[in-house]
Amino acid sequence: MKRFHFRLAQVLRVRRLQEEIARGALMLANREAQTAADAVNARVAAYADAARPAGAQSYDTFNRTQAHLDNAAAAITVARAEYRSRLEVVETRRAEWAGARQRVAALERLEERRRAEHAVEVRRAEDRLVDDLVVARHARGAHV
């Protein structure tokens, strides 16, 4: 009997590669989202540490301090928007990876079924061979 050969082995190999690529893209997106989250935290910390107007001061000093605070607050808003954008990319990449994983799993299940069918065929062929040998020995023994 022939050795088992899965006819879609090349397709399965390509699908596994596609899954690996999708997983890599997901990991990269997660890393970028974490970097964006760190940027948000850094901007919030910078805003919290920024000097606040206190006591009597000149108009220019007050305006500079307020402008600095406004810029720090705007930077937080921009960083949060970037973080949300990165999270959307993560969800997209996760969906792509899940789809690739499902395609691989479907082919793997098909391969398992074909392998099981092949094993059954091999057992049947072995049983036929044993039956033929027993019949042949019996026939020789009866004529001797």
C-alpha positions as CSV (number, residue, x, y, z in Angstrom):
1,M,0.0,0.0,0.0
2,K,1.2,3.5,-0.7
3,R,2.4,5.8,1.9
4,F,-0.1,8.5,2.9
5,H,0.1,11.6,0.8
6,F,-2.2,14.6,1.5
7,R,-3.0,16.2,-1.9
8,L,-3.5,19.6,-0.3
9,A,-0.2,19.6,1.6
10,Q,1.1,22.5,-0.4
11,V,-2.1,24.5,0.2
12,L,-1.8,23.7,3.9
13,R,1.8,24.8,4.0
14,V,0.9,28.1,2.3
15,R,-2.0,28.6,4.7
16,R,0.3,28.0,7.7
17,L,2.7,30.6,6.3
18,Q,-0.2,33.0,5.9
19,E,-1.2,32.4,9.5
20,E,2.3,33.1,10.7
21,I,2.4,36.3,8.7
22,A,-1.0,37.3,10.2
23,R,0.2,36.5,13.7
24,G,3.3,38.6,13.1
25,A,1.2,41.5,12.0
26,L,-1.0,41.1,15.1
27,M,2.1,41.1,17.3
28,L,3.4,44.2,15.6
29,A,0.0,45.9,16.0
30,N,-0.1,45.0,19.7
31,R,3.4,46.4,20.2
32,E,2.4,49.7,18.4
33,A,-0.7,49.9,20.6
34,Q,1.4,49.4,23.7
35,T,3.8,52.2,22.5
36,A,0.8,54.4,22.0
37,A,-0.6,53.6,25.5
38,D,2.9,54.5,26.9
39,A,2.8,57.8,25.0
40,V,-0.6,58.6,26.5
41,N,0.7,57.8,30.0
42,A,3.7,60.0,29.4
43,R,1.6,62.9,28.2
44,V,-0.7,62.6,31.2
45,A,2.3,62.5,33.5
46,A,3.8,65.6,31.7
47,Y,0.5,67.4,32.1
48,A,0.2,66.5,35.8
49,D,3.8,67.7,36.4
50,A,3.4,70.9,34.4
51,A,3.5,74.2,36.4
52,R,0.2,75.8,37.2
53,P,-0.3,79.6,37.4
54,A,0.0,80.5,41.0
55,G,-0.1,83.9,42.8
56,A,0.5,87.2,41.2
57,Q,2.4,87.1,37.9
58,S,2.8,89.1,34.8
59,Y,0.4,88.7,31.9
60,D,3.1,87.2,29.7
61,T,4.1,84.6,32.3
62,F,0.5,83.7,32.8
63,N,-0.1,83.3,29.1
64,R,3.0,81.2,28.6
65,T,2.0,78.9,31.5
66,Q,-1.6,78.6,30.1
67,A,-0.3,78.0,26.6
68,H,2.0,75.3,27.9
69,L,-0.9,73.7,29.8
70,D,-3.2,73.9,26.7
71,N,-0.5,72.3,24.5
72,A,0.0,69.5,27.1
73,A,-3.8,68.9,27.2
74,A,-3.9,68.9,23.4
75,A,-1.0,66.4,23.3
76,I,-3.0,64.1,25.6
77,T,-6.0,64.3,23.2
78,V,-3.8,63.6,20.2
79,A,-2.1,60.7,22.0
80,R,-5.5,59.2,23.0
81,A,-6.7,59.4,19.4
82,E,-3.6,57.7,18.2
83,Y,-4.1,55.0,20.8
84,R,-7.7,54.4,19.8
85,S,-6.5,54.2,16.2
86,R,-3.9,51.6,17.1
87,L,-6.5,49.6,19.0
88,E,-8.7,49.5,15.8
89,V,-5.7,48.2,13.9
90,V,-5.2,45.5,16.6
91,E,-8.8,44.4,16.2
92,T,-8.4,44.3,12.4
93,R,-5.2,42.2,12.7
94,R,-6.8,39.9,15.2
95,A,-9.7,39.3,12.9
96,E,-7.3,38.6,10.0
97,W,-5.3,36.2,12.2
98,A,-8.5,34.4,13.4
99,G,-9.6,34.0,9.8
100,A,-6.2,32.6,8.8
101,R,-6.2,30.2,11.8
102,Q,-9.7,29.0,10.8
103,R,-8.5,28.2,7.3
104,V,-5.5,26.3,8.6
105,A,-7.7,24.4,11.1
106,A,-10.1,23.4,8.4
107,L,-7.3,21.9,6.3
108,E,-5.8,20.2,9.3
109,R,-9.1,18.6,10.1
110,L,-9.4,17.5,6.5
111,E,-5.9,16.0,6.6
112,E,-6.7,14.1,9.8
113,R,-9.8,12.6,8.2
114,R,-7.9,11.6,5.1
115,R,-5.1,10.1,7.3
116,A,-7.7,8.1,9.2
117,E,-9.3,6.9,5.9
118,H,-5.9,5.9,4.7
119,A,-5.2,4.0,7.9
120,V,-8.5,2.1,7.4
121,E,-7.6,1.3,3.8
122,V,-4.2,0.0,4.9
123,R,-5.8,-2.2,7.5
124,R,-8.2,-3.6,5.0
125,A,-5.4,-4.3,2.5
126,E,-3.4,-6.0,5.3
127,D,-6.5,-8.1,6.2
128,R,-7.0,-9.1,2.6
129,L,-3.4,-10.1,2.3
130,V,-3.6,-12.2,5.5
131,D,-6.8,-13.8,4.2
132,D,-5.1,-14.6,0.9
133,L,-2.1,-16.1,2.7
134,V,-4.3,-18.3,4.9
135,V,-6.4,-19.5,2.0
136,A,-3.2,-20.3,0.0
137,R,-1.6,-22.2,2.9
138,H,-4.8,-24.0,3.5
139,A,-5.1,-25.0,-0.1
140,R,-1.5,-26.3,-0.2
141,G,-2.0,-28.2,3.0
142,A,-5.2,-29.9,1.6
143,H,-3.4,-31.1,-1.6
144,V,-0.3,-32.6,0.2
